[in-house]
Amino acid sequence: MRPTRPALLLVAALVAACGPSREEWQAQLDESQRLRVELEQRDWQRRSDQERIAGLVAEQERLQRTLAELQARYDEETARLRRSVESLQAVVDVARRQAAEQAAYPTALLDGSPLPEAVGPREVATPPINVRRLGLEWHFRSSHGGEATVSFSAGVRDDLSGYCTMCTIWVRAACTSGEVTLTDVRAIAETEHVMDMGAGDTAEMSSSIFRHAPLDSHPERCDLTVSLAETSDEGGGVLLGRFCWTDDGEVRDRACR
């Protein structure tokens, strides 16, 4: 039997009285939709954050590799620069030592040129000093090169006061080794004055010349010019003699041809 209209109305009223209203259902539906959208946004944000974190981790690893490479290059460059500084310091030390030696002991001039132009000592008929037994002896040391010692005995013939006040004997030498000419001049009496010798006295004199000359063998010949002059003026003195030295140790009382 079909329900009557009053019965249906009663059922609808009972259902309406027991369940939520249409507005409530719509509100719940809207809230559910809002929560779903918020959840999707959070999922997207989480994925974005994870991707950004993964990118930052990759960038950190790349920067760490770059830092390690730069550190290795820095260590290598630092070691190279340290070696360069040590090498330069060794060169500076050698240069300073050589400069100190040259300041204390002037070295020979190695230039392949003839003797420099200078005022030559004047010749006199009878020199006031007689130079005898002049010799030139070469020595060699591997660390400093060559060195020569010039020596002679001298006898005073005349009063020296007419020639100089503070007299010193000078030796000028030009030695030839192959195509190279070494020139040097030395005050032979570096620690004494010839004025201390009375007339007729003799004195043995010697001095190093060509100190630290860059030679590893004897030169072929040397021209030696011996003069007497003031301690500070070698060029304007009196000629005592010209001598020639050869590699066999022979000394002649004249210049080499």
PyMOL commands that set and color helices and strands:
alter all, ss='L'
color gray80, all
select helices_A, chain A and resi 5-18+22-104+160-162+194-196
alter helices_A, ss='H'
color red, helices_A
select strands_A, chain A and resi 109-110+129-141+145-156+167-177+180-187+202-213+221-230+233-246+251-252
alter strands_A, ss='S'
color yellow, strands_A
deselect
rebuild
show_as cartoon
